[in-house]
Amino acid sequence: MAQRRPTDGHAACIGYHTMPAAHRSSRTRLQALDLLVTPVAVVDAGGVVRFANAALEDAVGLPSRSIEGTALTHYFADAAAFQHALEGAHGNQFAALRYEAQLRRLGGEPWPVHAIVAQTEAKGELIVELVPLEQQARQEREERAANQARAHKELFRNLAHEIKNPLGGIRGAAQLLEMEIDSRELREYTQVIIREADRLQQLVDRLLAPHRRPQVVGDVNIHEVCERVRALIAAEFPRGLAVRRDYDISIPDFRGDREQLIQALLNIVHNAAQALGQRIAQGDAEIVLRTRVARQITIGKQRCRLALDLHVIDNGPGVPEAIKDRVFDPLVSGREGGSGLGLTLAQTFVQQHHGVIELDSRPGRTDFRILIPLP
């Protein structure tokens, strides 16, 4: 059993434990817990619920007035384990206990959660936070992606330094050699060297592009971005591919780099279109651009009141299982001849807008989800 305080984004972060007692009336002091996206309950030493936040209402499927006054153990598949956690916290055996549990829900399957139990400053009172395992896994993926992006940035800089100078020397030597050769057949070999050197130079430039160019921030209308990408894809794939709109026109403008977002979305949609080759030939390929507003969502470790929720959904074969966890890594491609840079650059541009890209893929349906905070 880990002896630790709740991590960032959990109940301790809202200042509940540090709030001066003089400012905390019996219920008003708990209202801030309703702002959390994770289910939270405040219970007495016996496990009877004194307060249930809105997220716990949604999770259990009951209003707070039905939860409050009942034993919280009723909502756990393993009531004995939860009771043991309560007794340990009340007996000062640990600062905060975290363990995996199953939360019962009205008319639904049990919900796997991390249960965090800790004392509050009020005597005989405990706070219980239930972090969905899925949310925990998503936060870990986002943190891992951010760390990888920082590592990639450093790698690209080192590559540029190690490759560009020798590459320039190779190209220059090939040009000088070509000037000394009279044979047309031998000149074809020097042309191969020059063309391949140029190709490698372009590859390095593409790797460095998102880190070289400063952001040009302005007001961005996401539907103008979507329509620009839609027009480009329609021009490249005029037959056999339908790009459908499913827009929420209430989404407000936000501050961002319009060109970066166009490039990020274009890379994702273009990647989807290329994966739909067989269906395009059959004439039933489809890509859906769907925009929504996500509310009370956590991106990374930051809680956002509102966020852009943009989906690119295709009916293709799905991302190969072997690369699904590495699809945003540079030079990883599921398509023969692919550079493996499109999704890497898309992820970099979205991260520069403090957002994330998520992937859900299975045969017949692949969904790239872009989340970006809104004002």
C-alpha positions in Angstrom: 0.0 0.0 0.0 1.5 3.3 -1.1 1.9 6.0 1.5 1.6 9.1 -0.6 -0.4 12.2 -1.1 -2.8 12.4 -4.1 -1.0 13.6 -7.2 -1.7 16.7 -9.3 -5.2 17.0 -10.6 -6.7 15.1 -7.6 -8.8 16.4 -4.7 -5.9 17.7 -2.7 -5.1 20.2 -5.5 -8.2 22.4 -5.0 -6.9 23.6 -1.6 -9.4 21.6 0.4 -6.9 20.5 3.0 -5.3 23.9 3.3 -8.5 26.0 3.4 -8.7 27.9 6.7 -11.2 26.3 9.0 -12.9 29.6 9.7 -14.0 29.8 6.0 -15.5 26.3 5.9 -19.1 25.9 6.9 -20.5 22.4 7.1 -21.4 22.2 3.4 -20.3 25.3 1.7 -16.6 24.3 2.2 -17.3 21.2 0.2 -18.9 22.8 -2.9 -15.5 23.3 -4.6 -15.3 19.5 -4.9 -18.1 19.8 -7.5 -15.5 21.4 -9.8 -13.5 18.2 -10.0 -13.9 15.9 -12.9 -13.1 12.8 -10.8 -15.7 11.3 -8.4 -15.2 12.5 -4.8 -17.0 11.7 -1.5 -16.5 13.0 2.0 -17.4 10.4 4.6 -17.3 10.1 8.4 -15.2 7.5 10.3 -17.9 4.9 9.7 -18.0 5.4 6.0 -21.3 7.2 5.8 -21.4 9.8 3.0 -21.6 13.4 4.1 -21.0 14.9 0.7 -21.0 13.5 -2.9 -19.8 15.7 -5.8 -21.4 15.9 -9.2 -18.9 13.5 -10.8 -19.8 10.8 -8.3 -23.5 11.3 -9.0 -22.7 10.7 -12.7 -20.5 7.7 -12.0 -23.0 5.9 -9.7 -26.1 6.9 -11.5 -27.8 8.4 -8.5 -28.4 12.0 -7.3 -26.3 13.2 -4.4 -29.3 13.3 -2.0 -29.7 9.5 -2.5 -26.0 8.9 -1.9 -25.5 11.2 1.1 -26.4 9.5 4.4 -25.7 6.0 3.0 -22.6 3.9 3.6 -20.1 4.4 0.7 -19.1 0.7 1.1 -22.4 -0.2 -0.7 -21.0 1.2 -3.9 -17.9 -1.0 -3.9 -17.7 -4.5 -5.2 -15.3 -5.4 -2.5 -16.8 -3.7 0.5 -14.4 -5.3 3.0 -11.3 -3.9 1.2 -12.8 -0.4 1.2 -13.8 -0.7 4.9 -10.2 -1.7 5.7 -8.9 1.4 3.9 -11.3 3.6 5.8 -10.2 2.1 9.1 -6.5 2.5 8.2 -7.0 6.2 7.3 -9.0 6.9 10.4 -6.4 5.2 12.6 -3.5 7.3 11.1 -1.8 4.2 9.6 -0.9 6.2 6.5 -1.1 9.7 5.1 -3.1 8.6 2.0 -3.9 5.1 0.7 -4.3 4.3 -2.9 -5.5 1.0 -4.2 -7.5 -0.5 -7.1 -11.2 -1.1 -6.7 -14.4 -1.7 -8.5 -17.2 0.9 -8.2 -20.7 -0.3 -8.6 -23.0 1.7 -10.9 -26.7 1.7 -11.3 -27.7 -0.4 -14.3 -24.1 -0.7 -15.5 -21.0 -2.8 -15.2 -18.6 -2.2 -12.3 -16.1 0.6 -13.0 -12.4 0.0 -12.3 -10.9 2.9 -10.4 -8.0 4.0 -8.2 -9.5 4.7 -4.8 -7.6 7.3 -2.8 -8.5 7.6 0.9 -7.1 10.4 3.1 -7.9 12.3 6.2 -9.1 15.9 6.1 -8.5 18.6 8.7 -12.0 18.0 10.2 -12.0 15.5 13.0 -13.5 12.1 12.1 -13.8 13.0 8.4 -12.2 11.3 5.4 -12.1 12.2 1.7 -12.3 9.5 -0.9 -11.4 10.2 -4.6 -12.0 7.7 -7.3 -9.8 8.1 -10.3 -10.9 6.0 -13.3 -8.2 3.7 -14.5 -8.9 4.8 -18.0 -8.3 8.4 -17.1 -5.1 7.5 -15.2 -3.8 5.5 -18.3 -4.6 8.4 -20.6 -2.7 10.9 -18.4 0.2 8.6 -18.3 0.1 8.3 -22.1 -0.1 12.0 -22.5 2.9 12.5 -20.2 4.9 9.9 -22.0 4.1 11.5 -25.3 5.2 14.9 -24.0 8.5 13.4 -22.8 9.0 11.7 -26.1 8.4 15.0 -28.0 11.1 16.7 -25.9 13.5 13.8 -26.6 12.7 13.9 -30.3 13.4 17.7 -30.4 16.8 17.1 -28.9 17.4 14.2 -31.2 16.5 16.2 -34.3 18.8 19.0 -33.4 21.7 16.5 -32.9 20.8 14.8 -36.2 20.9 18.1 -38.1 24.3 18.9 -36.7 25.7 15.5 -37.5 24.1 15.0 -40.9 23.9 18.4 -42.6 27.6 19.2 -42.8 28.8 15.8 -44.2 25.8 15.8 -46.5 26.8 19.1 -47.9 30.3 17.9 -48.5 29.1 14.7 -50.2 26.8 16.7 -52.5 29.6 19.3 -53.3 32.1 16.5 -54.1 29.6 14.8 -56.4 29.1 18.1 -58.3 32.8 18.6 -58.7 33.3 15.1 -59.8 30.6 15.5 -62.4 32.4 18.4 -63.9 35.5 16.3 -64.5 33.6 13.3 -66.0 33.0 13.2 -69.8 31.1 9.9 -69.8 27.3 10.3 -69.8 26.9 7.0 -68.0 29.2 7.9 -65.2 27.4 11.3 -64.8 24.2 9.4 -64.1 25.9 8.0 -61.0 26.9 11.4 -59.7 23.3 12.6 -60.3 22.1 9.7 -58.1 24.4 10.9 -55.3 23.2 14.5 -55.7 19.5 13.6 -55.8 19.8 11.3 -52.7 21.8 14.0 -50.8 19.0 16.5 -51.6 16.3 13.9 -50.4 18.1 13.4 -47.1 18.4 17.2 -46.7 14.7 17.6 -47.2 14.1 14.8 -44.7 16.2 16.6 -42.1 14.5 19.9 -42.8 11.1 18.3 -42.3 12.2 16.9 -39.0 13.4 20.3 -37.8 10.5 22.4 -39.3 8.2 22.5 -36.3 11.1 23.5 -34.0 12.5 26.2 -36.2 9.5 28.2 -37.2 8.0 30.4 -34.4 4.3 30.3 -33.9 2.2 33.0 -35.6 -0.6 33.4 -33.1 -4.0 34.8 -34.1 -7.7 34.0 -33.9 -8.5 30.6 -35.3 -11.9 29.3 -36.5 -11.6 25.5 -36.4 -14.2 25.1 -39.1 -12.2 27.3 -41.5 -9.3 25.0 -40.8 -11.4 21.9 -41.5 -12.8 23.3 -44.7 -9.3 24.2 -46.0 -8.2 20.6 -45.3 -11.4 19.2 -46.8 -10.8 21.1 -50.0 -7.2 19.9 -50.3 -8.1 16.3 -49.8 -11.1 16.5 -52.2 -8.7 17.9 -54.9 -6.2 15.0 -54.4 -8.8 12.3 -54.1 -11.7 13.4 -56.4 -13.3 10.0 -56.7 -14.2 7.2 -54.3 -13.7 9.2 -51.1 -16.4 11.1 -49.3 -15.2 13.6 -46.7 -18.2 14.4 -44.5 -18.8 17.2 -42.1 -20.3 16.9 -38.6 -19.7 20.3 -37.1 -20.7 22.0 -33.9 -20.9 25.6 -35.1 -21.1 27.0 -31.6 -17.4 26.3 -31.0 -15.7 29.7 -30.3 -12.6 31.0 -32.0 -9.4 30.6 -30.0 -5.9 31.8 -30.1 -3.5 29.7 -32.1 -1.3 29.3 -35.2 -3.7 28.7 -38.1 -1.1 27.3 -40.5 0.2 24.9 -37.9 -3.3 23.6 -37.2 -4.0 23.2 -40.9 -0.8 21.2 -41.4 -1.6 19.0 -38.4 -5.1 18.2 -39.5 -4.0 17.8 -43.1 -1.4 15.3 -42.1 -3.9 13.2 -40.1 -6.6 13.3 -42.9 -4.1 12.6 -45.6 -2.8 9.7 -43.6 -6.3 8.4 -43.3 -7.0 8.8 -47.0 -3.8 6.9 -47.9 -4.9 4.1 -45.6 -8.3 3.9 -47.5 -6.7 3.0 -50.8 -8.7 -0.3 -51.2 -12.0 1.4 -50.2 -11.3 4.3 -52.6 -11.0 1.8 -55.4 -14.3 0.3 -54.3 -15.9 3.7 -54.1 -17.1 3.5 -50.5 -14.2 5.3 -48.6 -15.3 7.8 -46.0 -13.7 10.3 -43.6 -15.7 12.2 -41.1 -14.6 15.5 -39.6 -16.4 15.9 -36.3 -16.2 18.9 -34.0 -17.6 19.1 -30.5 -16.9 20.9 -27.2 -15.6 18.8 -24.4 -16.4 20.1 -20.9 -14.6 19.6 -17.7 -11.8 17.6 -19.2 -8.2 17.0 -18.1 -5.5 17.5 -20.8 -2.1 16.4 -19.5 -2.4 17.5 -15.8 -4.4 20.6 -16.5 -8.1 20.7 -16.0 -10.0 22.6 -18.8 -13.4 23.9 -18.4 -13.9 23.8 -22.2 -11.8 22.1 -25.0 -12.0 21.6 -28.7 -12.9 18.0 -29.4 -12.0 17.3 -33.0 -12.3 13.8 -34.5 -11.0 12.4 -37.8 -12.8 9.1 -38.3 -12.3 6.8 -41.3 -13.7 3.4 -42.3 -10.3 1.9 -43.3 -8.5 -1.2 -42.2 -7.3 0.3 -38.9 -3.8 1.0 -37.6 -1.6 -2.2 -37.5 -1.4 -3.6 -34.0 2.4 -3.8 -34.2 2.7 0.0 -34.5 -0.4 1.3 -32.7 1.6 2.3 -29.6 4.3 3.9 -31.7 2.3 5.6 -34.5 3.4 9.1 -33.4 7.1 8.2 -33.2 9.2 9.6 -36.1 10.0 7.3 -39.0 7.3 4.8 -38.0 4.9 4.1 -40.8 2.3 1.4 -41.6 2.4 2.2 -45.3 5.1 1.0 -47.6 7.1 4.0 -48.8 5.7 6.3 -46.1 8.1 8.7 -44.4 6.6 8.2 -40.9 6.8 12.0 -40.2 3.2 13.1 -40.9 1.7 12.1 -37.5 4.9 13.1 -35.6 4.6 16.6 -37.0 0.8 16.7 -36.3 1.4 15.7 -32.7 4.2 18.4 -32.3 1.9 21.1 -33.7 -1.0 20.1 -31.4 1.3 19.9 -28.4 2.5 23.5 -29.1 -1.2 24.4 -28.7 -1.2 22.7 -25.3 -3.3 19.9 -26.7 -3.1 16.2 -27.3 -3.9 13.6 -30.0 -5.5 10.3 -29.0 -6.0 7.2 -31.2 -8.7 4.6 -31.1 -8.4 2.1 -33.9 -9.9 -1.2 -34.9 -10.7 -2.7 -38.3 -13.3 -0.7 -40.0 -13.0 2.4 -37.8 -10.0 4.6 -36.9 -10.6 7.7 -34.8 -7.9 10.3 -34.3 -9.1 12.7 -31.6 -7.5 16.2 -31.1 -8.1 18.0 -27.8 -7.1 21.6 -27.5 -8.1 23.9 -24.6 -10.6 26.7 -25.4 -10.8 30.1 -23.7 
